[in-house]
Amino acid sequence: MANTNKKFTLIFIVLLVLGVAYGSYKYIHSLSHETTDDAQVSKKMNPIIPRVGGYITKVFIKDNDFVKKGDTLFIIDNSDYAVKVAEAKANLAAAENNYEVAKADTGSSEATIAISSANIQSASGSIETARIKLRRASNDFDRYTNLYKNHSITKQQFEQAEASKQEAESQVRILEEQQKATRFQKTVASSKSNVSAKQVLVAQANVQKAKAVLDAALLNLGYTAITASVDGQVSTIDLQPGQLVQPGQSLFYIINNSETWVVANFKETQLNKMRVGQKVKLKIDAFPGSEFEGEVHSFSPATGSRFSLLPPDNASGNFVKTVQRLPVRIDFTANNDTKKLQLLRSGMNVDVDVILK
């Protein structure tokens, strides 16, 4: 009985010593470290979203395939989009023809204006000449009238002077009427020219519109071939020929393996001594016995609950205080094994130990 008590006492003392030692170690460790097991490996996940809708004609990839940027993933039937391209080309050709016709009409109106202007100038010179002749004929008629009253000339000479004056007056009136007609013709041509100029602008705008429609049709035709936007590995592919896809529909993902980091969710009570740039030790469940190195890159601007689908509303009257967690990004340093980093997958569990000092 005494031996049993001694053994029990010895075991108790050993356990007590081990417990005190472990507790002391954890306490001392906590003074210069912050740890969490709420952490996961993260990588960029690029969604594959078609810009146009239609029926799939061919799929070039399978589950978990590796792809390069620019590789064709699948093709959508482009028959409808090819027809729209042909229609847009025809509309552009018609718009360009209308533009050429409008320019030709404008040129004709401008030529008419130029001819009318020349005729007006010529008529002005003729009118001035006719007015000079009229003044001379009027002066002669006045002299001949006085001479006829004095019986110095014959009646025939007087009537001849009178006829010359009337002829000169008639010539001035005819030329002035012709000049008015030419001015009216120029006004009409100018009005027509203004209308033609506006028609040219409208035709030019229609050409630009037709070009834009054609560019949009060509873009949509090009979007029927869906290509990889980055190098990476595709996720599960749930596509088959004949399947209808819609624009904006997320179909699958390409995981970009060129960049890997860890998102650790620390309690808000652990953040008072954590700073950007602090060294971090990482243990990943997929590689037991291996330790990775990292450093704190940045802190999230809000707690994880704020980014949830239904964030809590503490003002609604059902408030219960809970410790919040803040996502912290941790980048791997260059001292790690590159081959092991390439084997990491997004979502793997990580134990994080941040060295505060």
Solvent accessible surface area in square Angstrom, and as a share of the most:
residue,aa,sasa,rsa
1,M,186,0.83
2,A,64,0.50
3,N,105,0.54
4,T,84,0.49
5,N,78,0.40
6,K,141,0.60
7,K,136,0.58
8,F,140,0.58
9,T,67,0.39
10,L,113,0.56
11,I,100,0.51
12,F,113,0.47
13,I,85,0.43
14,V,72,0.42
15,L,112,0.56
16,L,95,0.47
17,V,88,0.51
18,L,106,0.53
19,G,43,0.42
20,V,89,0.51
21,A,56,0.43
22,Y,138,0.52
23,G,36,0.35
24,S,51,0.33
25,Y,131,0.50
26,K,91,0.38
27,Y,140,0.53
28,I,111,0.56
29,H,35,0.16
30,S,59,0.38
31,L,83,0.41
32,S,28,0.18
33,H,32,0.14
34,E,31,0.14
35,T,63,0.37
36,T,18,0.10
37,D,105,0.55
38,D,43,0.22
39,A,0,0.00
40,Q,59,0.26
41,V,1,0.01
42,S,23,0.15
43,K,10,0.04
44,K,98,0.42
45,M,98,0.44
46,N,40,0.21
47,P,65,0.41
48,I,9,0.05
49,I,80,0.41
50,P,2,0.01
51,R,167,0.61
52,V,10,0.06
53,G,18,0.17
54,G,15,0.14
55,Y,125,0.47
56,I,3,0.02
57,T,69,0.40
58,K,112,0.47
59,V,37,0.21
60,F,94,0.39
61,I,17,0.08
62,K,157,0.66
63,D,71,0.37
64,N,88,0.45
65,D,51,0.26
66,F,140,0.58
67,V,11,0.06
68,K,134,0.57
69,K,146,0.62
70,G,48,0.46
71,D,59,0.30
72,T,51,0.30
73,L,0,0.00
74,F,0,0.00
75,I,55,0.28
76,I,0,0.00
77,D,58,0.30
78,N,68,0.35
79,S,62,0.40
80,D,101,0.53
81,Y,30,0.11
82,A,46,0.36
83,V,99,0.57
84,K,111,0.47
85,V,11,0.06
86,A,61,0.47
87,E,104,0.47
88,A,3,0.02
89,K,111,0.47
90,A,62,0.48
91,N,79,0.40
92,L,25,0.12
93,A,50,0.39
94,A,52,0.41
95,A,10,0.08
96,E,70,0.31
97,N,94,0.48
98,N,91,0.47
99,Y,49,0.18
100,E,97,0.43
101,V,93,0.54
102,A,9,0.07
103,K,86,0.36
104,A,66,0.51
105,D,61,0.31
106,T,20,0.12
107,G,36,0.35
108,S,70,0.45
109,S,5,0.03
110,E,97,0.44
111,A,52,0.40
112,T,46,0.27
113,I,38,0.19
114,A,61,0.48
115,I,109,0.55
116,S,1,0.01
117,S,31,0.20
118,A,57,0.44
119,N,71,0.36
120,I,18,0.09
121,Q,136,0.60
122,S,73,0.47
123,A,15,0.11
124,S,47,0.31
125,G,42,0.40
126,S,44,0.28
127,I,7,0.03
128,E,87,0.39
129,T,69,0.40
130,A,5,0.04
131,R,97,0.35
132,I,76,0.38
133,K,119,0.51
134,L,39,0.19
135,R,133,0.49
136,R,154,0.56
137,A,12,0.09
138,S,28,0.18
139,N,80,0.41
140,D,40,0.20
141,F,37,0.15
142,D,80,0.42
143,R,134,0.49
144,Y,69,0.26
145,T,31,0.18
146,N,89,0.46
147,L,72,0.36
148,Y,74,0.28
149,K,139,0.59
150,N,107,0.55
151,H,164,0.73
152,S,71,0.46
153,I,32,0.16
154,T,84,0.49
155,K,122,0.52
156,Q,140,0.62
157,Q,82,0.36
158,F,34,0.14
159,E,82,0.37
160,Q,123,0.55
161,A,11,0.08
162,E,57,0.26
163,A,56,0.43
164,S,53,0.34
165,K,49,0.21
166,Q,102,0.45
167,E,123,0.55
168,A,12,0.09
169,E,55,0.25
170,S,38,0.24
171,Q,83,0.37
172,V,12,0.07
173,R,140,0.51
174,I,85,0.43
175,L,21,0.10
176,E,50,0.23
177,E,104,0.47
178,Q,99,0.44
179,Q,25,0.11
180,K,128,0.54
181,A,63,0.49
182,T,19,0.11
183,R,120,0.44
184,F,142,0.59
185,Q,97,0.43
186,K,69,0.29
187,T,88,0.51
188,V,74,0.43
189,A,6,0.05
190,S,38,0.24
191,S,61,0.39
192,K,121,0.51
193,S,15,0.09
194,N,92,0.47
195,V,78,0.45
196,S,4,0.03
197,A,43,0.33
198,K,135,0.57
199,Q,91,0.40
200,V,21,0.12
201,L,117,0.58
202,V,92,0.53
203,A,8,0.06
204,Q,74,0.33
205,A,54,0.42
206,N,72,0.37
207,V,15,0.08
208,Q,110,0.49
209,K,142,0.60
210,A,9,0.07
211,K,97,0.41
212,A,61,0.47
213,V,72,0.41
214,L,22,0.11
215,D,82,0.42
216,A,49,0.38
217,A,10,0.08
218,L,80,0.40
219,L,101,0.50
220,N,53,0.27
221,L,48,0.24
222,G,48,0.46
223,Y,60,0.23
224,T,5,0.03
225,A,45,0.35
226,I,17,0.08
227,T,63,0.37
228,A,3,0.02
229,S,58,0.38
230,V,32,0.19
231,D,71,0.37
232,G,7,0.07
233,Q,28,0.13
234,V,2,0.01
235,S,34,0.22
236,T,94,0.55
237,I,23,0.12
238,D,117,0.61
239,L,23,0.12
240,Q,118,0.52
241,P,90,0.56
242,G,51,0.49
243,Q,52,0.23
244,L,82,0.41
245,V,0,0.00
246,Q,92,0.41
247,P,75,0.47
248,G,55,0.53
249,Q,69,0.31
250,S,62,0.40
251,L,30,0.15
252,F,5,0.02
253,Y,84,0.32
254,I,0,0.00
255,I,32,0.16
256,N,21,0.11
257,N,44,0.23
258,S,99,0.64
259,E,61,0.27
260,T,26,0.15
261,W,30,0.11
262,V,0,0.00
263,V,40,0.23
264,A,0,0.00
265,N,30,0.16
266,F,0,0.00
267,K,83,0.35
268,E,83,0.37
269,T,97,0.57
270,Q,29,0.13
271,L,35,0.18
272,N,103,0.53
273,K,101,0.43
274,M,4,0.02
275,R,137,0.50
276,V,97,0.55
277,G,39,0.38
278,Q,27,0.12
279,K,119,0.51
280,V,3,0.02
281,K,84,0.36
282,L,0,0.00
283,K,114,0.48
284,I,3,0.02
285,D,92,0.47
286,A,52,0.40
287,F,37,0.15
288,P,117,0.74
289,G,93,0.89
290,S,26,0.17
291,E,94,0.42
292,F,4,0.02
293,E,81,0.36
294,G,1,0.01
295,E,63,0.28
296,V,1,0.01
297,H,89,0.40
298,S,40,0.26
299,F,65,0.27
300,S,26,0.17
301,P,130,0.82
302,A,29,0.22
303,T,33,0.19
304,G,34,0.33
305,S,33,0.21
306,R,130,0.47
307,F,132,0.55
308,S,51,0.33
309,L,170,0.85
310,L,154,0.77
311,P,67,0.42
312,P,60,0.38
313,D,93,0.48
314,N,79,0.41
315,A,98,0.76
316,S,70,0.45
317,G,74,0.71
318,N,117,0.60
319,F,119,0.49
320,V,115,0.66
321,K,170,0.72
322,T,81,0.47
323,V,85,0.49
324,Q,54,0.24
325,R,85,0.31
326,L,24,0.12
327,P,28,0.18
328,V,0,0.00
329,R,62,0.23
330,I,0,0.00
331,D,33,0.17
332,F,29,0.12
333,T,29,0.17
334,A,107,0.83
335,N,118,0.60
336,N,21,0.11
337,D,70,0.36
338,T,86,0.50
339,K,158,0.67
340,K,63,0.27
341,L,35,0.17
342,Q,112,0.50
343,L,102,0.51
344,L,0,0.00
345,R,94,0.34
346,S,46,0.30
347,G,48,0.46
348,M,51,0.23
349,N,82,0.42
350,V,1,0.01
351,D,62,0.32
352,V,3,0.02
353,D,27,0.14
354,V,0,0.00
355,I,43,0.22
356,L,21,0.10
357,K,177,0.75
